[in-house]
Amino acid sequence: MISDFHKKQKGSKPFNKILLFLGIILCIVIFCLLIVANIKIYQRRQELSLQLENLKKQTEEIKNNNNQLKEGIQKATDSDYIEKIAREQLNLQKSNETATVFLMPKVEEGKVENQNNQNNWFGKIWQNIISIFK
């Protein structure tokens, strides 16, 4: 009878090895799936943290804009501020005073760049190269 028991155990060894092998493979697959899921969660967390930072910046900008608008509302009722705006932006004056306006000449940016480039020898060469392609 003891010999029959040993024979039965020997016959089930290959089956146990297969089950052990399948169990190990299953554990490895589950481990890999957990790693992939963890990576996806980490990426999503990074995206959400960037989005949160952007939203915080937007709320700060909106709060600053709101404060400026509140100050503008408060200034709108101030007669000194209204007079200042009327003088500076609308060029209005009181009936007994004379206003003087100084106009600054406008300088085109392209001319200033051309003058700076022509002052040095490299700029002259560069202008010659550009004029060839025009």
MIDOSE-1310 file (N, C-alpha, C; in nm, 2 decimals, decimal comma, always signed):
residues 134
misd	+0,08/-0,12/+0,00/+0,00/+0,00/+0,00/+0,09/+0,13/+0,00; +0,19/+0,12/+0,07/+0,28/+0,24/+0,08/+0,34/+0,26/-0,06; +0,37/+0,15/-0,13/+0,43/+0,16/-0,26/+0,33/+0,23/-0,36; +0,20/+0,20/-0,34/+0,10/+0,26/-0,43/+0,10/+0,41/-0,41
fhkk	+0,11/+0,45/-0,28/+0,11/+0,60/-0,25/+0,22/+0,67/-0,32; +0,34/+0,61/-0,32/+0,46/+0,67/-0,38/+0,44/+0,68/-0,53; +0,38/+0,58/-0,59/+0,36/+0,58/-0,73/+0,26/+0,69/-0,77; +0,16/+0,71/-0,69/+0,07/+0,82/-0,72/+0,13/+0,95/-0,71
qkgs	+0,22/+0,97/-0,62/+0,29/+1,10/-0,60/+0,38/+1,12/-0,72; +0,45/+1,02/-0,77/+0,54/+1,04/-0,88/+0,46/+1,07/-1,01; +0,34/+1,02/-1,02/+0,26/+1,05/-1,14/+0,21/+1,19/-1,14; +0,19/+1,25/-1,03/+0,14/+1,39/-1,02/+0,25/+1,50/-1,02
kpfn	+0,37/+1,46/-1,02/+0,48/+1,56/-1,02/+0,48/+1,64/-1,15; +0,47/+1,59/-1,27/+0,47/+1,68/-1,39/+0,35/+1,77/-1,39; +0,24/+1,73/-1,33/+0,12/+1,82/-1,32/+0,15/+1,93/-1,23; +0,21/+1,90/-1,12/+0,25/+2,01/-1,02/+0,35/+2,11/-1,08
kill	+0,44/+2,06/-1,16/+0,54/+2,15/-1,22/+0,47/+2,24/-1,32; +0,38/+2,19/-1,39/+0,30/+2,27/-1,49/+0,22/+2,38/-1,42; +0,15/+2,34/-1,31/+0,08/+2,43/-1,23/+0,17/+2,54/-1,17; +0,28/+2,50/-1,12/+0,38/+2,60/-1,07/+0,43/+2,69/-1,17
flgi	+0,46/+2,64/-1,29/+0,50/+2,72/-1,40/+0,39/+2,82/-1,45; +0,27/+2,77/-1,46/+0,16/+2,86/-1,49/+0,14/+2,97/-1,39; +0,15/+2,93/-1,26/+0,13/+3,03/-1,15/+0,24/+3,14/-1,16; +0,36/+3,10/-1,19/+0,47/+3,20/-1,20/+0,45/+3,29/-1,31
ilci	+0,41/+3,23/-1,43/+0,38/+3,32/-1,55/+0,26/+3,41/-1,52; +0,16/+3,36/-1,45/+0,05/+3,45/-1,41/+0,09/+3,56/-1,32; +0,17/+3,53/-1,23/+0,22/+3,64/-1,14/+0,30/+3,74/-1,21; +0,39/+3,70/-1,31/+0,47/+3,79/-1,39/+0,38/+3,88/-1,47
vifc	+0,28/+3,82/-1,54/+0,18/+3,90/-1,62/+0,11/+4,00/-1,53; +0,06/+3,96/-1,42/-0,01/+4,05/-1,33/+0,09/+4,17/-1,28; +0,21/+4,13/-1,25/+0,31/+4,23/-1,21/+0,34/+4,33/-1,33; +0,35/+4,28/-1,45/+0,37/+4,37/-1,56/+0,25/+4,46/-1,59
lliv	+0,13/+4,41/-1,57/+0,01/+4,49/-1,59/+0,00/+4,60/-1,48; +0,04/+4,57/-1,36/+0,04/+4,67/-1,25/+0,14/+4,78/-1,28; +0,26/+4,74/-1,34/+0,36/+4,84/-1,37/+0,31/+4,93/-1,48; +0,25/+4,88/-1,58/+0,19/+4,96/-1,69/+0,08/+5,05/-1,64
anik	+0,00/+5,00/-1,55/-0,11/+5,08/-1,49/-0,05/+5,20/-1,41; +0,05/+5,16/-1,33/+0,12/+5,26/-1,25/+0,18/+5,37/-1,34; +0,24/+5,34/-1,45/+0,30/+5,44/-1,54/+0,19/+5,53/-1,59; +0,08/+5,47/-1,64/-0,03/+5,55/-1,69/-0,09/+5,65/-1,59
iyqr	-0,10/+5,60/-1,46/-0,15/+5,68/-1,36/-0,05/+5,80/-1,33; +0,07/+5,77/-1,33/+0,18/+5,87/-1,31/+0,17/+5,98/-1,42; +0,16/+5,94/-1,54/+0,15/+6,03/-1,65/+0,02/+6,12/-1,64; -0,09/+6,06/-1,61/-0,21/+6,13/-1,59/-0,20/+6,23/-1,47
rqel	-0,13/+6,19/-1,37/-0,11/+6,28/-1,25/-0,03/+6,40/-1,29; +0,07/+6,38/-1,37/+0,16/+6,49/-1,42/+0,08/+6,59/-1,51; -0,01/+6,53/-1,60/-0,09/+6,62/-1,68/-0,19/+6,70/-1,59; -0,25/+6,64/-1,49/-0,34/+6,71/-1,41/-0,27/+6,81/-1,32
slql	-0,15/+6,78/-1,28/-0,08/+6,88/-1,20/-0,04/+7,01/-1,28; +0,00/+6,98/-1,41/+0,02/+7,10/-1,50/-0,11/+7,18/-1,53; -0,22/+7,11/-1,54/-0,34/+7,17/-1,56/-0,38/+7,25/-1,44; -0,35/+7,20/-1,32/-0,38/+7,27/-1,20/-0,30/+7,40/-1,19
enlk	-0,17/+7,39/-1,22/-0,08/+7,51/-1,22/-0,14/+7,62/-1,31; -0,18/+7,57/-1,43/-0,23/+7,67/-1,53/-0,36/+7,74/-1,48; -0,44/+7,66/-1,41/-0,57/+7,71/-1,36/-0,54/+7,81/-1,24; -0,43/+7,78/-1,16/-0,40/+7,87/-1,05/-0,35/+8,00/-1,11
kqte	-0,27/+7,99/-1,22/-0,22/+8,12/-1,28/-0,34/+8,20/-1,34; -0,43/+8,13/-1,40/-0,55/+8,20/-1,45/-0,63/+8,27/-1,34; -0,64/+8,20/-1,23/-0,72/+8,26/-1,12/-0,65/+8,38/-1,07; -0,52/+8,37/-1,06/-0,44/+8,49/-1,01/-0,45/+8,61/-1,11
eikn	-0,45/+8,58/-1,24/-0,47/+8,69/-1,34/-0,61/+8,75/-1,33; -0,71/+8,66/-1,31/-0,84/+8,71/-1,30/-0,86/+8,79/-1,17; -0,80/+8,75/-1,06/-0,81/+8,83/-0,94/-0,74/+8,96/-0,95; -0,62/+8,97/-1,02/-0,55/+9,09/-1,04/-0,64/+9,18/-1,13
nnnq	-0,70/+9,13/-1,24/-0,78/+9,20/-1,33/-0,90/+9,26/-1,25; -0,96/+9,18/-1,16/-1,07/+9,22/-1,08/-1,04/+9,33/-0,99; -0,92/+9,32/-0,93/-0,88/+9,43/-0,84/-0,86/+9,56/-0,92; -0,80/+9,55/-1,04/-0,78/+9,67/-1,12/-0,91/+9,73/-1,16
lkeg	-1,01/+9,65/-1,19/-1,14/+9,70/-1,23/-1,21/+9,76/-1,11; -1,19/+9,71/-0,99/-1,25/+9,77/-0,87/-1,18/+9,91/-0,85; -1,05/+9,91/-0,86/-0,98/+10,04/-0,85/-1,03/+10,14/-0,95; -1,06/+10,09/-1,08/-1,11/+10,18/-1,18/-1,25/+10,23/-1,15
iqka	-1,33/+10,15/-1,09/-1,46/+10,19/-1,05/-1,45/+10,30/-0,94; -1,36/+10,28/-0,85/-1,34/+10,38/-0,74/-1,29/+10,51/-0,79; -1,20/+10,50/-0,89/-1,14/+10,62/-0,95/-1,25/+10,70/-1,04; -1,34/+10,62/-1,09/-1,44/+10,68/-1,18/-1,52/+10,79/-1,11
tdsd	-1,54/+10,78/-0,98/-1,61/+10,88/-0,90/-1,53/+10,99/-0,85; -1,39/+10,98/-0,86/-1,30/+11,08/-0,81/-1,29/+11,19/-0,92; -1,32/+11,31/-0,88/-1,31/+11,42/-0,98/-1,17/+11,46/-1,02; -1,07/+11,44/-0,94/-0,93/+11,46/-0,98/-0,89/+11,37/-1,09
yiek	-0,92/+11,24/-1,07/-0,89/+11,14/-1,17/-0,96/+11,17/-1,30; -1,08/+11,21/-1,30/-1,16/+11,24/-1,42/-1,10/+11,36/-1,49; -1,05/+11,46/-1,42/-0,99/+11,57/-1,48/-0,85/+11,53/-1,54; -0,78/+11,45/-1,47/-0,65/+11,40/-1,53/-0,67/+11,33/-1,66
iare	-0,77/+11,24/-1,66/-0,79/+11,16/-1,79/-0,84/+11,26/-1,90; -0,92/+11,35/-1,86/-0,97/+11,45/-1,96/-0,86/+11,53/-2,02; -0,76/+11,57/-1,94/-0,65/+11,65/-1,99/-0,55/+11,56/-2,07; -0,52/+11,44/-2,02/-0,42/+11,36/-2,09/-0,46/+11,29/-2,21
qlnl	-0,58/+11,22/-2,20/-0,62/+11,14/-2,31/-0,71/+11,21/-2,41; -0,79/+11,31/-2,36/-0,89/+11,37/-2,45/-0,84/+11,51/-2,49; -0,72/+11,56/-2,44/-0,66/+11,69/-2,46/-0,76/+11,80/-2,44; -0,84/+11,79/-2,33/-0,94/+11,90/-2,30/-0,87/+11,99/-2,20
qksn	-0,92/+12,11/-2,19/-0,86/+12,21/-2,10/-0,97/+12,30/-2,05; -0,94/+12,37/-1,94/-1,03/+12,46/-1,88/-1,04/+12,58/-1,97; -1,15/+12,66/-1,95/-1,17/+12,78/-2,03/-1,07/+12,89/-2,02; -1,00/+12,90/-1,91/-0,91/+13,01/-1,89/-0,76/+12,96/-1,90
etat	-0,73/+12,84/-1,95/-0,59/+12,80/-1,96/-0,56/+12,76/-2,10; -0,43/+12,75/-2,13/-0,38/+12,72/-2,26/-0,29/+12,59/-2,25; -0,32/+12,49/-2,33/-0,25/+12,36/-2,33/-0,14/+12,36/-2,43; -0,03/+12,30/-2,40/+0,08/+12,28/-2,50/+0,10/+12,13/-2,51
vflm	+0,11/+12,09/-2,64/+0,13/+11,95/-2,67/+0,26/+11,93/-2,74; +0,35/+11,84/-2,70/+0,48/+11,81/-2,76/+0,46/+11,68/-2,83; +0,49/+11,68/-2,96/+0,48/+11,56/-3,04/+0,62/+11,51/-3,07; +0,64/+11,38/-3,04/+0,77/+11,32/-3,07/+0,77/+11,26/-3,21
pkve	+0,88/+11,28/-3,28/+0,89/+11,22/-3,42/+0,89/+11,07/-3,41; +0,82/+11,01/-3,50/+0,82/+10,86/-3,50/+0,94/+10,81/-3,59; +1,01/+10,72/-3,54/+1,12/+10,66/-3,61/+1,08/+10,51/-3,65; +1,10/+10,48/-3,77/+1,06/+10,35/-3,82/+1,17/+10,25/-3,77
egkv	+1,13/+10,13/-3,73/+1,22/+10,03/-3,68/+1,32/+9,98/-3,79; +1,27/+9,97/-3,91/+1,35/+9,92/-4,02/+1,46/+10,01/-4,05; +1,44/+10,14/-4,05/+1,55/+10,24/-4,07/+1,66/+10,23/-3,97; +1,61/+10,22/-3,84/+1,71/+10,21/-3,73/+1,80/+10,08/-3,75
enqn	+1,74/+9,97/-3,79/+1,82/+9,85/-3,81/+1,91/+9,86/-3,92; +1,86/+9,93/-4,03/+1,95/+9,94/-4,15/+2,07/+10,03/-4,11; +2,05/+10,14/-4,03/+2,15/+10,23/-4,00/+2,26/+10,16/-3,91; +2,21/+10,08/-3,82/+2,30/+10,00/-3,73/+2,38/+9,90/-3,81
nqnn	+2,32/+9,83/-3,91/+2,39/+9,73/-3,99/+2,49/+9,80/-4,08; +2,46/+9,92/-4,13/+2,55/+9,98/-4,22/+2,67/+10,04/-4,15; +2,67/+10,06/-4,02/+2,78/+10,12/-3,95/+2,90/+10,03/-3,94; +2,88/+9,90/-3,95/+3,00/+9,81/-3,94/+3,02/+9,74/-4,08
wfgk	+3,13/+9,69/-4,10/+3,16/+9,63/-4,23/+3,09/+9,50/-4,26; +3,06/+9,42/-4,15/+2,98/+9,30/-4,16/+2,84/+9,33/-4,21; +2,78/+9,44/-4,15/+2,65/+9,48/-4,19/+2,64/+9,52/-4,34; +2,74/+9,59/-4,39/+2,75/+9,62/-4,53/+2,75/+9,50/-4,62
iwqn	+2,83/+9,40/-4,58/+2,84/+9,28/-4,66/+2,70/+9,21/-4,65; +2,64/+9,20/-4,54/+2,51/+9,14/-4,52/+2,41/+9,21/-4,61; +2,41/+9,34/-4,61/+2,31/+9,41/-4,69/+2,33/+9,38/-4,84; +2,46/+9,36/-4,88/+2,49/+9,33/-5,02/+2,43/+9,19/-5,06
iisi	+2,45/+9,10/-4,96/+2,40/+8,96/-4,98/+2,25/+8,96/-4,99; +2,18/+9,04/-4,91/+2,04/+9,04/-4,91/+1,99/+9,11/-5,03; +2,06/+9,21/-5,08/+2,01/+9,28/-5,20/+2,02/+9,19/-5,33; +2,11/+9,10/-5,32/+2,13/+9,00/-5,44/+2,00/+8,92/-5,45
fk	+1,94/+8,87/-5,33/+1,83/+8,79/-5,34/+1,69/+8,86/-5,35; +1,70/+8,99/-5,34/+1,57/+9,07/-5,36/+1,53/+9,09/-5,50
